[in-house]
Amino acid sequence: MVFSWFRRRRELNPPAFLPEWEPILARTVLQVRWLDAASLERLRRFVAGFIVEKRFEGCAGLTISDEMRLAIAGQAGLVTLGFAGACFTRLRSVLVYPGDYLGPRTTPLDGGGELEWKEARAGETWAGGSMVLSWPGVRAGGRLRDGPRSVVIHECAHLVDLEDGEIDGVPPLPSARARRAWVAAVDGCRERFDEALDEGRSTAFDDYAAESAAEFFAVASECFFQDPHRLHRHDTLLYGLLVEAWRQDPKGRVPLHPGRG
């Protein structure tokens, strides 16, 4: 009841995008320069709501600034442009580190038990409602300084993937039939990607995508938004599947060489 009232109140009184945010958004998320007027207005509305509704927390002594909020919200907003309804409803808080941070990882041993260690991470998504990000990664992705990578888009892909209750590499689709067809087609794309890695051929995005179906979807989605022409050149079928998943076609707005656009 409380959340329904809150959503209704937001529909009647949406948070305002402040004028002083405009130049900050423009320099921290370079893709806003390529949006048409309607898309830019949708992005502004999303950014204002995201900043008001999500709790931002600085970690390891980091102080959260408007630049950080806008860089994160702006990149998250790009992936929502094709959706009519609310997005990231499970997300409650965004934790930001001043650099890569250490997170626990385990792997099972053949003889039983587990091997545990800590690995450096730039981001992760927790099913409990938190997203963790490295600020240098956020900044590089927004300014298109890291090729087809964006840690924000990567973690937002996991959030969308989680909408059906599990991070399994399958975004929300309109029917069970559509889901089966989409999964079968993506499995073929994954096989071709793995073959290219095995043969030493170039790929559109990082080999981290080979970790799992979930990481393949998230890493491919980074490239889809950050450098769509690159992805289209390498795998037209995968590009089309992501158009279906994200309900937009960024190739129509992003220039051939986005880092120099």
C-alpha positions in Angstrom: 0.0 0.0 0.0 2.8 2.5 0.9 4.7 1.8 -2.3 1.6 2.1 -4.4 0.9 5.5 -2.8 4.5 6.5 -3.4 4.4 5.6 -7.1 1.1 7.4 -7.5 2.5 10.5 -5.8 5.5 10.4 -8.1 3.3 10.2 -11.2 1.4 13.2 -10.1 4.5 15.2 -8.9 7.5 13.8 -10.7 10.9 14.9 -9.4 12.4 17.9 -11.3 15.6 17.8 -13.3 17.5 20.8 -12.0 18.9 23.3 -14.5 22.4 23.1 -12.9 22.5 19.4 -13.7 22.5 19.9 -17.4 26.2 20.8 -18.0 27.3 18.1 -15.5 25.3 15.5 -17.3 26.6 16.6 -20.7 30.2 16.2 -19.6 29.9 13.0 -17.6 27.6 11.1 -20.1 28.7 12.0 -23.6 26.0 10.0 -25.3 23.4 12.6 -24.3 24.7 14.8 -27.2 23.3 12.2 -29.7 19.8 11.9 -28.2 16.8 13.5 -30.0 14.7 15.9 -28.0 12.1 13.4 -26.9 14.7 10.8 -25.8 16.6 13.5 -23.9 13.5 14.6 -22.1 12.8 11.0 -21.1 16.4 10.6 -19.9 16.1 13.8 -17.8 12.9 12.5 -16.2 14.6 9.2 -15.4 17.7 10.8 -14.0 15.7 13.0 -11.7 13.7 10.1 -10.4 16.7 7.9 -10.0 18.6 10.5 -7.9 15.6 11.1 -5.7 14.6 7.4 -5.2 18.0 5.6 -4.9 20.3 6.0 -1.9 23.9 6.8 -2.9 26.7 5.7 -0.5 30.4 6.5 -0.7 32.7 3.7 0.4 36.3 3.7 1.7 36.1 7.4 2.5 34.6 8.5 -0.8 32.2 11.5 -0.7 29.4 11.3 -3.1 29.0 14.4 -5.4 26.4 15.5 -8.0 28.9 14.5 -10.7 28.9 10.9 -9.5 25.1 10.8 -9.1 24.6 12.2 -12.6 27.2 10.0 -14.3 25.6 6.9 -12.8 22.0 7.9 -13.3 22.7 9.2 -16.9 24.3 5.9 -18.0 21.5 3.9 -16.4 19.0 6.0 -18.1 20.4 5.2 -21.6 19.3 1.5 -21.2 15.8 2.5 -20.2 14.9 4.6 -23.2 13.1 1.7 -24.9 10.9 0.8 -21.9 7.6 2.5 -21.2 7.3 1.4 -17.5 9.3 1.7 -14.4 12.8 0.2 -14.3 15.2 -1.0 -11.6 12.4 -1.2 -9.1 14.4 -3.8 -7.1 17.3 -1.4 -6.7 17.5 0.5 -3.4 21.1 1.7 -3.0 24.2 2.5 -5.1 27.5 2.0 -3.4 30.5 3.8 -5.0 34.2 3.0 -4.3 37.1 5.3 -5.1 38.7 2.5 -7.2 38.5 -1.2 -7.7 37.7 -3.0 -4.5 38.2 -6.6 -3.2 35.3 -9.1 -3.1 35.2 -12.7 -2.0 35.2 -15.5 -4.6 35.1 -19.3 -4.2 35.5 -22.3 -6.5 34.8 -25.9 -5.6 37.7 -28.3 -5.3 37.7 -31.8 -6.9 38.3 -33.6 -3.6 35.6 -31.6 -1.9 35.5 -28.3 -0.1 36.1 -24.8 -1.6 39.0 -22.6 -2.4 38.4 -19.0 -1.2 40.2 -15.8 -2.2 39.6 -12.1 -2.9 39.6 -10.6 -6.3 39.6 -7.0 -7.6 36.2 -5.9 -8.9 34.9 -2.8 -10.7 31.2 -3.5 -10.0 28.6 -6.0 -8.9 24.9 -6.4 -8.4 23.3 -7.8 -5.3 19.9 -9.5 -5.4 19.0 -7.7 -2.1 18.8 -4.4 -3.9 22.2 -2.9 -4.1 24.6 -2.1 -6.9 28.3 -1.6 -6.3 30.5 0.5 -8.6 34.0 1.7 -9.0 34.1 5.5 -9.6 37.0 5.4 -12.2 35.0 2.8 -14.1 31.8 4.9 -14.0 33.7 8.0 -15.2 35.5 6.2 -18.0 32.3 4.6 -19.3 30.4 7.8 -19.3 33.1 9.6 -21.2 33.6 6.7 -23.7 37.2 6.3 -22.7 37.1 2.6 -22.2 36.1 1.3 -25.6 32.8 -0.6 -25.5 32.8 -0.9 -21.8 30.6 0.7 -19.1 30.4 -0.8 -15.6 27.1 1.0 -15.1 25.5 -0.5 -18.2 26.9 -3.9 -17.3 25.4 -3.8 -13.8 22.1 -2.4 -15.1 21.9 -5.3 -17.5 22.2 -7.6 -14.5 19.4 -5.7 -12.9 17.1 -6.0 -15.9 18.1 -9.7 -16.1 17.0 -10.0 -12.4 13.5 -8.8 -13.1 12.3 -12.4 -13.5 13.9 -13.3 -10.2 17.2 -14.8 -11.4 20.3 -13.5 -13.1 20.5 -16.0 -15.9 21.3 -14.0 -19.0 17.7 -13.7 -20.2 15.9 -10.3 -20.1 12.2 -10.0 -19.7 10.4 -11.1 -22.9 6.7 -10.9 -23.8 6.0 -14.6 -23.8 7.4 -18.1 -23.0 7.6 -18.8 -26.7 9.6 -15.6 -27.3 11.9 -16.5 -24.4 12.6 -19.9 -25.8 13.4 -18.5 -29.3 15.6 -15.8 -27.9 17.6 -18.2 -25.6 18.2 -20.6 -28.5 19.4 -17.8 -30.7 21.7 -16.3 -28.1 23.1 -19.8 -27.3 24.3 -19.9 -30.9 25.9 -16.5 -30.6 27.7 -17.7 -27.4 29.0 -20.8 -29.3 30.4 -18.6 -32.1 32.0 -16.3 -29.5 33.7 -19.2 -27.7 34.9 -20.5 -31.0 36.4 -17.2 -31.9 38.2 -17.0 -28.6 39.6 -20.6 -29.0 40.9 -19.7 -32.5 42.4 -16.4 -31.4 40.1 -14.3 -33.6 39.0 -10.8 -32.7 35.7 -10.3 -30.9 33.5 -7.3 -30.3 33.8 -7.4 -26.5 35.8 -8.8 -23.6 36.4 -12.5 -23.0 34.8 -12.1 -19.6 31.6 -12.7 -21.5 32.5 -16.4 -21.7 32.1 -16.8 -17.9 28.4 -17.5 -18.1 25.1 -16.7 -19.9 24.5 -13.8 -17.5 27.9 -12.3 -18.2 27.6 -12.8 -21.9 24.3 -10.8 -21.8 25.8 -8.0 -19.6 29.1 -7.6 -21.6 27.3 -7.7 -24.9 24.9 -5.1 -23.7 27.8 -2.8 -22.8 29.0 -3.0 -26.4 25.5 -2.7 -27.8 25.1 0.7 -26.1 28.7 2.0 -26.1 29.8 1.0 -29.6 26.8 -0.5 -31.5 28.4 -0.4 -34.9 31.3 -2.5 -33.6 28.8 -5.2 -32.3 26.8 -5.1 -35.5 30.0 -5.7 -37.6 31.0 -8.7 -35.5 27.6 -10.3 -35.0 24.5 -8.9 -36.7 22.3 -11.6 -35.2 23.3 -10.8 -31.7 22.8 -7.1 -32.3 19.2 -7.8 -33.5 18.6 -9.9 -30.4 19.7 -7.1 -28.2 17.5 -4.7 -30.1 14.6 -7.0 -29.2 15.7 -7.2 -25.5 16.3 -3.5 -25.0 13.6 -2.3 -27.4 15.8 0.3 -29.0 18.4 0.6 -31.7 21.4 2.8 -30.6 23.1 2.3 -33.9 20.7 4.9 -35.3 22.1 7.6 -33.0 25.7 6.7 -32.0 28.3 7.6 -34.6 30.7 5.1 -36.2 33.5 6.1 -33.9 31.8 7.1 -30.6 35.0 7.8 -28.7 35.7 10.6 -31.2 32.1 11.5 -31.9 
